[in-house]
Amino acid sequence: MTLASTLLPIDVALGVIVYWLLLGLAGLLTQNSRVITQFIFPAGALGAMVLAAAALSGLGGAVNVAVLPLGLPDLPFHLRLDSLSAFFMLLLGAATIGISLYSAGYFRAMEGGTLGLLCFEYHVFIAAMSMVFIADDAYLFMVAWETMALSSYFLVTTDHKVPEIRRAGFLYLLIAHVGAIAILMCFGVMQGGHGDYTFATMRESHLTGFWASATFLLALFGFGAKAGILPLHAWLPEAHPAAPSPISAMMSGIMLKTAIYGILRVSFDLLDVQLWWWGALALTLGLLTALFGVLFAAVQTDMKRLLAYSSIENIGIILAGIGLAIIFHSFQKEALAALALTAALYHSLNHAFMKGLLFLGTGSVLHATGERNLGKLGGLIHRMPKLALLVLIGTLALAGLPPLNGFVSEWLLLQAFLLSPGLPHSYLNMLIPIAAAALVLAAALAGYVMVKFYGVIFLGQPREKKLDAQAHDIGIWERLGLTWLALGCVLLGIFPVFFILHIDYVNQMLVGQTLGSTAAQTGWMWLTPIQPERASYNPLMLFVLVVIGVVATIIVVKKFYHGRLRRGPAWDCGYPEQTARMQDTAEGFGQPIRQIFELFFGIIREVPSPFDKKPHYRGETRDLLWEWCYLPVAHLIERLSVLIGKLQHGRIHIYLLYSFVTLLALLAFTR
Amino acid sequence: MNGILLQLFQNTLVVLLAPLLLGWVNQCRAWLQNRSGAGVLQPFRNLVKLMHKDAVLANNASPLFRFTPYVLFASMWLAAALVPVIATDLPLSPAVDVIALVGIFALARVFISLAAMDIGTSFGTLGARREMLVGFLAEPALLMVFFTAATISQSTSLVTIVETLGQKQFSIYPSLAFAAIAFIMVLLAENARIPVDNPSTHLELTMIHEAMILEYSARHLALVEWASELKLLAYITIGFALFVPWGIAEAGDLGALPWALAALFLKLMVAGAGLALIETVSAKMRIFRVPEFMGTAFLLGVLGMLIHFLLGS
């Protein structure tokens, strides 16, 4: 009792961070793969559980501050745990429980040395992400941010013997650092020449006008590079498939949220003004990102790339929510801002669970079959029924279907969109509800993508013979981890009011208004964000009614009619000779999307001539932004370096001449 | 207490009314095409016949395939039962607003598409792909229609929309005219009617809905058919709630129920005949003309919304 009351959440969080670092070191030292998988990863999950509990108690509690005697001589590490940090800490802890448990089963096949290193990097990665959330000065923040980027880079390149993976890792590192420079500059602007880099000083600096906008734009760019916001998304579909599946789950489910945290921290906490056009910009970018992500997800043939593009989509939805919150906040509509912010935060939490679940699911498929290509999978529901059931939950959640969790946040966000006619700005209140159509289109396309994902992997006939022979269902650790995440998807979907009451502490801190008093006004079952007459949603009742309907129908049908059943070959309109190759492939399933949205894709087709003896067909869909944004920059840099290269001759006297000329110029300048 | 009885009554009503409505549509179609038709009770006879047959399941059908008809039936029944059809004080209705209603339709669509892919035949996956294509095109248009009604009545709850549009005062909203056309187009597409899909054909390369349910037989097929009849009824009654809400009984007004029932029958007869007329005079379009068709519906929905803002009505 006394221990619990004297232990502040921040102490517990620090303890868990140190504990994780020690676990990582232990893994590095033992190099025994049995110890690492059977003991260290489950122990890491235990730490995550403690962290999540501490974060839960920290939500809405007093702000905890601490100063560590580390860091620079005049700038020790400042730590702070407020409701915003606690919420993201909770997200990290809750998702890490599942991912760490799963990793205990997943990595068992790896040999000792690599596994020890991986275990070390893994725990440094999660410790660094937790540190990002509690950093309270720019220096510690950047140290934690860079540790996170580097450790994840090493994790992505675990399989570094494959050239594509090295290339993906390099691209990731490059974009991460371009982003980090922008974040550093953003902090530089905010400290406003005081030379004091604590966040407390930045809160006091009261930037206005141009400098505030510059800060926001730098933050949006810097954190956007981490989150994969258009056009800085290029690393995401490369790095996620390259990494081992638990790492992909971690990066997509949690690491992308550190960027969301950063945007919220800077725009709502450190800056004290918000201009409406920042929100409009974020909203537009968010919707574009969402549409872009989901369109590209629909045409992918690699299951992990598909999920990576779907992550881009979800980040877009979250950013759109943040943009809406900024717009409402700038017009002092705090209750509406709280609604939009709740939607964004709720979606962040949802995405951590559902994308974690699906990425881990692809890991199991990969383990069992050795295939990532959708065109070679199929029919796994018969061989891996347990995995198929758990992944089905994630699939339905990510497709945004009631009564699961993805629907709750989309519902809240649509409600927020519908409330914008209350704004005192005539164009905004007209255009925003129409912009909601983009969100709906993205959500509906997500359904398409998820049907493709699940249908091609788990349903139908196996497209390769070896699948039948090889595939085996998941083990106990995998099942534990996946079940935890699936349970989260269900609970977040059915009891939204409980979670919203907790998210409210963040709303209280950022916009000074809560949703809870109205959201729960007609009881904990009813989600009524504004008034009960205006909109209400009761997922529990919906769920129970569907279950009752299903059970009643089964009973009635069985009772009043016979339950006779025969098995036979598939009918298929009487066409004989059905083979597995006649099913839709992933390309086939994406074909309507390619045809309708042809303008947005760079499509390369090689069609054989009718007289070709060995006909070969190739179709490739490329990202046009790569050619429009990245290649010009790369060419420019190349040309500049050729120019600069002309200065280099490799002869010492020429370099001395350069020094001499520079000195003369400086003398002339300072004269 | 009254509310619960009313809810039970409506649950029974919709489940019996749905096959009847389809029978009526088919009968009207037969008359329009100079045939005598099979009578309005034919869908019931079909359901009974299918229920009595032995089910044949493909060798590699998974549990998902067997489970789906029940999910479809339950969710479509729920959707039809939650729309204020004859009275507004349904105790279950606040559980689901129009956005969640769209969600329930999406749930059913995803389940039937997954079931269609389960056997792994060429027709099944083709149907699933097309169904999802129509679905993602129709969903934004449908929500634009709902948003127009929701911004007028300041609510996304169907009950409040009905109360505002139908009972508080009588006024004409030009925006709703656009929304109504968009809604009819979405209704045709989502219920697999001509010109998007042909409900009375098999063995045609352009089929969508029928391609998905090819492998179902007996009781499973009966449930799937019944679910799509319920879906048609749900869509048509949603249309009534949005555009012709007159006649629906107010909360606590039990005396108005017989009138509400009569109004509902009348409206369903007119709507069914209208549907048959549309299907008779139009031809089925190519699958890749569907995006244009749905794009038109979406733009009409957006226009309705803009007109609402511009006229302020």
Interface residues (C-beta under 8 A of the other chain):
Chain A: G378 G379 I381 H382 P385 A388 L392 L396 A399 G400 L401 P402 F407 W411 L414 Q415 L418 P421 N429 M430 P433 I434 A436 A437 V440 L441 A443 A444 L445 G447 Y448 M450 V451 K452 Y454 G455 V456 L459 G460 Q461 W526 P532 E533 R534 A535 S536 Y537 N538 M541 L542 L545 V546 V547 I548 G549 V550 A552 T553 I554 V557 F560 Y561 H562 R564 L565 R566 R567 G568 P569 A570 W571 D572 C573 Y575 Q578 A580 M582 Q583 D584 G588 F589 Q591 P592 I593 Q595 I596
Chain B: M51 H52 D54 A55 V56 L57 A58 N59 N60 A61 S62 P63 L64 Y70 V71 F73 A74 S75 W77 L78 L92 P94 A95 V96 D97 I99 A100 G103 I104 A106 L107 R109 V110 S113 L114 M117 D118 I119 G120 T121 S122 F123 G124 T125 L126 A128 R129 R130 M132 L133 G135 F136 L137 E139 P140 L143 M144 F147 A150 T151 Q154 S155 T156 S157 T160 H202 L203 L214 E215 R219 L223 F288 P291 F298 V302 M305 L306 F309
